[in-house]
Amino acid sequence: MRRALDRWAAWLLLGAGGVLAAVSALLSSGSSSGRLAWLGVAALCVAAALGVAALAGLPRPALSREALVALGFLVAFVCWNGISVVWSIEGDRSWAYLNRGLAYVAFAIVGLALGPYVRRWSYVLAAVLALPLGWALLGKAVPALGGSGRVARLSSPIGYWNALGLLFAMALPLALWLVARREHRHWLRTAGVVYVYALVVGLLLTYSRGGVLAAGAAAALWLVLGRPRVESAAALLLGGGAGLGVAVWAFSRPGLAEDGQTHATRVHDGAWFAVVFSLAAVAVAAIAYLGSLAEERRPLSGARRRLVGRVALSVLVGGVAVGLVGLAVESKPQGWFREFAAQPTDPSQQVGPQHLANASSSSRWLWWKEAWHAWNGQPWRGTGAGTFELTHRLLRTNDIVVTEPHNVPLQFLSETGLVGFFLAITSIGAAAVGVVRRLRGLRGGEQAAAAALAVLAAAYVLHSLVDFDWDFVAVSAPFFLSVGALLGGPAVRDEPRLVWTPVPAAVAAAVALSLLTPWFAERATDSARTAIADGRPVQAYRDARDARSLNPLALNPLLVQALALEQLGDFQGARRLYVDAVGLQPLNWWPWYVLGHFEDGQQDWVRAIRPLERSVELDPLNPLPAGELKRARSHAG
């Protein structure tokens, strides 16, 4: 009876983890904090239930010293994000980053509980990551479903092409694992080859250079860690080669590769894409299935298998080498660093397939220097979690606006200082040591599945050096769930400690309050804006006041409340609220601009000049305050 219950509990846990990963990948709405709040609450509920079950004497994963250190330093880093609200130059963003970290801690705890079921979790996650892949490719074939709209780069359902490219790169080792293991059935190994094919097509259609590099590193690392190599190399040759061919064909179709095409063009080329993709998939599946059957009926001897493996790897390496040589000839390597560090001459230029061969950092080098400059100003504590946008606006040299420097270590260093950086790096280092030890302790199929998850995690860490993956729960949720599963040990039982069972629920309730309070404040602010648009300033004032009581760190409730007072004719009260907004975030250009705009509207040109000047100082390249300042000066004489 107990064994049956344990099996049902295991599948229930795997299902919960799969649902969390699937909803995160499909419905997280990019870097939105609103969706993250509810995803975090869902993860908290699962984590709290696991905590109560463990205290009640039900099975829990054995936790190594490395797992405890990694989780402890992750919690400490997240708490440091929250503490940074005290000195943050944008307090509401720092609270949002505290909440993001709390959600990730909940995902990691759920992942730890998956530790005894590493192999089954690998199956679940492989199926889950196929869902966004299928949706993205279906949106390209059928534009009416939404897809990425008139932008050619594949980005749906995440909303950001580089994050989608990373998700595909993270799925690649799982697809190769399905192919490589001989104990898998023929249909599953065949599905793995088709999976590799579809991932390559999807990855190349994102035009994500970071995603391609992460996928290449993941494939190479899998060939080192995974066994056997012959099947993996063959899958990369067959599936990857076919995927490359279909992607190159797609690059030649305007409706698939060029922005701004008409709906009719996208529908026409999308239909052809569906036909070509499907025919190639059928061909790949047929070859893979027949090859799997032939290998079973007439298995290769050890010497012949090694020979075939060497030939396959040689062909694979040769193909990569030819591609690198072609890339070098096309992009002139002697000018790579100059091109990498150069400022884009036209940031709004359309990005096409040629972007894959471009050595430009797309302004990243500039953002990294800005983050380094910010860290030099506050080396120990940083400017506050999530505040890079204000630093960037002060230092930028073009009209691009970003919220993070597209390098997670530099992001942590500039925003949370050496203290936060140390906490984060220590957590990652302890996790890495724990994962290596777990891999050494496993054997056979469990070890291969764990190796695939480890490569998935490595792809995420590598890609974080060139993008802001921390902001996307779509890729961070699978990462934390999988690293947690790798750190969690076999199931053990403790003596019941029923007196402590309310603690996990109480902690979860407190964290959920932190997650949901800003969400409800934002809803109240939206209601206030609607009331202003409908000419109901009294209701708008009340809704904005409620929003301020929920989130006193946010600017928007203050500004909307002031706008309601303007509609009521209380201009002195509105001015006081605008001044309060400036005091709340004095290094933010926006409240200074709104105050100056208000004085401009009151035709008090002299009083408008100073806040507008300060707004321009904080964001020199922003045409909005600069234009308003020019007008105020002309009126003031």
N, C-alpha and C positions, 0 to 999 in steps of 0.2 A: 504493500500500500504506500509506504513512504517513497519507494523508488518511483512509483507512478506519479505521485505528487511532485517529486523533484523534477521529473521529466516535463510535466505540464508547466511547472514554474520556470524551467529553463526556456521553453518555447515562448512563454508569455513575456519573459525578459527580452528574448531575441526579437520578438515582435514589437515590443515597446521601443527598443533601440532602433529597429528598422523604420518604424513610423517616424521617430524623431529625426532620423537622418533624411528620410524621404521628404517630409514636410519642410525641413530646412533647405533642401536642395531645390524644391519646386515652388515653394510659396513664401520664401523669406523676403522677397522684394528688395533685392540688392543689399545695401548697407543700412536699411531702414531700422531704426530703433523701435518703432511701433510693433512690427511683427516679431522682432527679437524678444520683446517683453513677454509675449504670450508663449513663444517657443521656450523661453527660459522658465516660465511658470510650469509648463508641461514637463520639462526635464526635472524641475524641482520636485514635482509631485512624485515622479518615478523614483528619484533619489531618496526622498523622505520615506516612501514605502519600503525601499530596500533597507534603509537604516532601521526602521521599526521592525522589519522581519528579522534582521540580524540580531537585534537586541532581544527579540522573542525566542531566539534559539534556532532559527532556521539557517540553512547554509549561507555562507558568505565567502567571498574570495580571500585566500590567504594573501596578505600584503607584505612584500619584501621591504627591507630598509630603504631601498632606492625608491620604491613606490611612495612610501610615506614622506620621504624628503621631497620628491618631485611635487606631490600634492600639497605639502605644507608650504613650500616656497611659491607655488602658484597662488595659493590663498593669500600669502603675504604680499605678493605683487599686486593682486587685485585690491587688497585692503589699502595698499600704498596709493593706488589710483584714487580710492575714495578719500584718503587723507589729503591728497593734493588739491581737493576742493578749497582748502583753507587759503592757499596762496595762488590758486589758479587764475589765469587771466580770462578764463571763460568757464565759470563755475558750472553752468548747466551741462556743458559738454563733458566735463570731468565726471559729473554724476552719471551721465549716460555711459561713459566708459567703465565706471565702476559696475554698473548694471550689466554691461556686456561681459565683463570678466566674471561676474557672479553666475551668469548663464553658462559660461564655458566651464566653470568649476562643476556645475550640476551635470553637464554632459560628461565630464571626466569621471565623476563618481559613478554615473550609470555605466560608463565604459569599464571601470574597475570590476563591476559586478559581472561583466561579460567575460572576464578573464578565464574561467573554467571552460568556456565554449568558443575558443578562438577559431577553430575550424568552421563551426556552424555560423559564427559571426561573419567570417569571410564570404561564405555563400550568400548570406543575407545582404551584406554591403555591396557585393558584386551586382546583385539584382537591383538594389536601390539605385546605384549610380547609373544603371542602364536607363532609368526613367527620364532624367533630364537630358540624356543623350538622345533618346528617342523623340522627346518633345522638341528639342532644338532642331533635329533633322527634319521632323515632320513639319515644323513651322517654315523651314526653307522650301520644302516641297509644296506646301499648301499655304500660301501667304494669308489666306482668309482666317487662318487660325491665330494670327497675330504675329508670331515670330519676332523678328527684330525690326519690323516696320520697313521703312524705306532706306534704312541703314543696312548695308550688305553684310557687315561683320556679324557673325553669329554671336548672340549674347543672351537670348531667351533660353531658359526661364529666370536666370539670375539677374540679368539686366546689365552685366558688365563682362565684356568679352574675355578679359584676362582671367577673371575668376572662373569663368566657364572653361577656358582652356586649362587652367589648373585642375579643375574637377575631372576633366577627361584624362589628364596626365596621372592623377591619383588612381583612376580606375584601371589604367593600363597594366600594372603588376597583378591585379586581381584577374584580369582577362588572361594574361600569360600563365598564371597559376592554374586556371581552369584547363588550359591546353596541356600544360606540362605533366600533370600527374596522371600516370598510367592507370591508376585505380579508378579514374573517372570513366563514366560510360562514354560510348562513341558520340552520342548526341550532345553530351555536355562539352566534350573536347571540341567538337565541331562548332558549337555555339561560342566557345571561347575564341576561336579563330575569327568568326564573323564579328564578334565583339571588338577584337583588335582592329579589324577592317573599319568598322563604323567609328571607332574612337579616332583613328587617324584622319578619316574624312572630316569629322566634326572639329577636331583640333586644328587642322589646317584652315578650315573655314572661319575660325575665330581670328585668324591673322595674328595670333598671340605668340610673339617670339619667346617670351618667358615661359609660356605653356609648352612650346616645342622643346626648349632647352630642358625643362623639368621632365618632360616625357622621355627625352633622350637619356637623361641621367637615370631615370627610373628603369628604363629598359636595360641599360648597361649594368646597373646595380643588381637587377633581377638575374641577369645572366651570370653574375658572380655568386649570388646567394642561392638562387633557385636551382632546383634539380628536378628532372634532367634538363640539360641545356639544349639538346638536339631539337626537342619539340618546341621549345621557346623560340629558338632561332628560326625554325621552319615557319612558325606562326607569324613572326615578324616579317619574314620574307614574303610569305603569301598574303597575309592580311594587310601588312603595312604597304607592300608594293601595290596591291589592288587599291587600297585607300589613297595612296599617293596619285595613282593614275586617275581616279575619279575626281579627286580634288583639283588636279591640274586641268582636267576637262572643265570643271565648274568655273575655274578662274577665267575661262575664255567666254563665258556667257554673261552678258551685261546684266541680266535680271538676277544673277546669283552673286556677282562680284563687284558691281558698281552701285554707288549710292544714288538716291534720287530717281530711280527708274520708275516708270509708270506701273500701275497695278497690273495692267494687261501684260506688260513685259515680264514682270515677276511671276505672274501666273503661268505664262507660256514656258519660261525657262524652268520654273519650279516643277512643272509636269514632266519635262524632259529629265530633270534631276531625279525625280522619283523613279522613272523608268530605268535610267542608267544605274542608279544606286542599287535598285532591286535586282537587276540582271547580274551586276557584279557580285552582289551578296549571294545570289543563288550559285553562281560559278564558284565562288570561294568556298561556300558550304559543301558543294558536291566534291570538290577536290580534297578538302579537308576530311570529309567523311570517308571517301574511298581510300585515302591514305591511311586513316586510322584503322580501317578494316584490314587493309593489306599488311599493315605492321603487326596486327594481331595474328593473322593467319601465317605469316612468314616473318617472325621476329628476327631482327638483325643480331648477328653475333656481337660479342663485345668489341672485337677489333673493327668490324664493319661499322658498328654504331659510332665508335670514336672517329672513324674516317669520315662518315657522313656528317657528324657534328662539326668536325674541323672544316669541312667544305662549306657547310651552311654558315658557320661563323665567319669564314673567310669572305664569302660572298657578301654577307651583311656588312662586315667591316669595310670591304672594298667599295660597296655602294655608298656608305657614309663618307668614306674618304673622297670619292668622286664628287659627291655633293658638296663637301667642304672646299675642295679645290675650285669647283665651279663658283661657289659663293665668294671665294677669295678673289677670283679673276673678275667677277662682276662688281664687287664692292671695293676693290683696291685696298688691301689690308694696311698699306703704309699710312693711310689716312684714317684708320679706324678710330683711334682715340680722339683725333681732332673732330671727326664727325660725331663721335659719342658725346663729347663735351659741348658741342656747338649748340647755340640757341636756335630753335626753329625759326625760320624766316616767315613762315605762314602757318601758325598753329591750327588754323581752321581748315587746312588742306585735307582733302579726302584721303582716307587710308584704304589702300587696295592690297591685292596679293603681293605687290612689290615690297610692302612693309616687312615681309618675312626676311628679306635680304638686306634690310636697312640697318646700318650700324648705329644710327642715332639713338640717343637715350630718351628721346621725346621729352626733353626738359628735366629728366630725372637728375642729371648731374647738378643742375641748378638747385633743385629742391633739396638734394643731399647737402649741398653747401649751406643752404639756408638753415636746415636742421642742425648742422654742425655749429653754425653761428649762434643759434638759439641755445644750444647746450653750453657753449662757452660763456654765455651770459648767466646761466643758472646751472652750474655743473653738478651740484649735489641733489637738488630737488626737482629741477626742470621747471617748465612753464605751466605745468598742470596737464593731466591726462586729456588727450583729445583736442589740444589747443593749437596744433600746428597751423591751421588756416590763418589765424591772426598774425603769427610770425611770418608766414608766407606773404601775406598781403603787404606787410611792412617792407619786405626785402625783395619782392619779385621784380623781374626785369622784362616781363611780357604780360599780355592780358589774360593768360591762363590762370584760373583759380582752382586750387586743389585743397582738400581737407587734410591730407597726410603726405609725407615725403616719398611714398612708394618704396620704402625700405623699413621693414618692421623693427630691426634692431636700432636703426637711427631714430625711428619714431619713438621707441621706448626711451632712448637716451636723451633726446631733446625734451620730451614731455614729462618724464618721470625722473630724470637725472641719473646719476651713478647708482643711487640706492635702488631705484626701480629696475634699472638695467641689470644690476647684480642679482636681484631676486629672480628676474625672468631667466637669465642665463643659467643660474644655478638650478632652477627647476628643469630647464631643457637638458642640462648636462646629466642630472640625476636620472631623468627619464631615459636618456640615451644609454647610460650604463645599465639600467634595469632591463631595457629591451634586449641589449646584447646578452646579458646573463640569462634572460628567459629563452632566447633563441638557442643558446647552448644547452639548456636543460630539456628541450623538446626533441622529439624524434619523429621520423616518418612524415605522415600527412599533416600532423599538427605543426611540425616545424616548418614545412613548406607554406602552410597557410599563414603562420606567424611572420614568415619572411616577406610574404606579399604585403601584409599590413605594415611591416616595418619600412618597406620601400615606399609605400603610399605616404607614410609619415615623413620620410626623408624628402619626397617630392614637395610636400607642403613647406617644409623648413627651407629648402633651397629656393623655392619661388618667392618666399617672403623677403628675400634679399633684394628683389626688384619690384615689389608691389606691396599693397596694403591689405594683405589677406586677412589680418586680424579683424578687419571691419566687415567681413562677409561670413555670416553664420553658415551659408551654403557649403563652404569649404572647411570652415573651422569645426563644425559639428562632427563630420566624419573623422577629422583629425583627432579630436579629443576623445571621441568614442573608441577609436581604434588604438590610440596610445594607451588609454585606460585598459582596454582589453589585453594589450601586451604586458602591462604591468601587473594586472591581477593574476593571482596564482590559482591553484586548485581549490575546490570548495572545501571548507571546513565548518565545523559547528562549535559554537561556544555555549557555555551555560547561560540559560535565560536570565536576563537582567531587566525584568519587567518594569522596575521603578524608573528606568531611564527611557522607556519607550516614548513618552511625550516629547522628548528633547528634539529628535529629528523633525517632527511636525512643527514645533515652535520655531526652530531655526528656519525651516522652509517658509513659514508664514511671515517671518521678519524680512527675509530676502524677497519674497513675493511683493511685500509692501513697497520695498525700495524699487523693484522693477516696474510696478504698475502705477505708482504715484505720478511720475512724469507723464505716463501715457494718459491718465485721466486729466492731468493738467492741460495737456495738448488738446484733448477733446473739448474741454471747457473753453480754451482759447479759440478754437474753431467755431464753437457756438457763439462766442462773443463777436467774432468777425461777421458771422452770418447775421446776427442781430443788427450790427452797424449797417451792413448792406441793405437790410430791410427797413432802416430808419427807426430802430428801437434802441436808442442809446441807454436808457435806464437798464434794460435787460442786459445789454452788452456790458455795462459797467459791473453789474452783479456777477455775470459769468466770468469776466476777467479778474474780478476780485477773488472769486473762488479758485481760479487757476493760480493766482499768486499765492494763496494760502497752501495750495498743494505743492507748488514748486517755486519757492522764493528766489531761486537762483536763475530763473529764466527771464530773459528780456521781453519776450513777446507779450506776456500778460500785462506787464507794465505799460508797454507802448499801446496796446489795444485799449487799456483802461483810460489812458490819456486821450486817445482818439474819441472815446465815448464822451469824455468831459468836454472836448471841443464841440461835439454835436450839441451838447446841452448848454453851450455858451459859457462854461466855466473855464476861461482861458488861463487864469492864474493857477487854478488847480491842475490843469493840463501841463502848464510849464513846470510845476513842482514835480510832477511824475516823470517828465522828460529828463529833468535834472537828476532825479533818483536813478533813472536808467543809466545815465552817464556814470554816476557813482558806483553802480553795480558792476559795470564792466568798462572801466576807464580806458583800457587799451584796445577796445573794439571800435572800429570806425563807424559802425552802424548807428548806435545811439547818439553819437556826436552829430552825425548827418541828420538824423530825425529831429534833433533839437534845433539845429540850424534851419532846417526846412520849415519847422513850426514858426520860428521867428521871422523867416522870410514871408510866410503866409500872413503874419500879423503886420507886415510891412515895416518891421523894425530892423532895417537893413544893418545898422551898426551892431546891434546885438547878435545878428545872425552870423556876422563875419567870423568871430572867434571860434565857435563850435565847428563851423565849416572848415576853417583853417586846420583845426585839430584833426578832423576827419580826413582831410587830404594828407596830413602828416602821417597818419596811421595806414593809409592806403594810397600812395602817391599816384598810381596808375589807374585809379578808378575814375572814369569820366563823370560819374553821377555827382559826387561832392565837388569835383573840380568845376563842373559846369554851373552848379548852384552858387559856388563861391564867386565865380566870375560875374554872375548876374547880380549878386548882393553888393559887390564892390562897385559895379557900374551905377547901381541905384544910390549907394551911399555917397558917391562922388569922391 
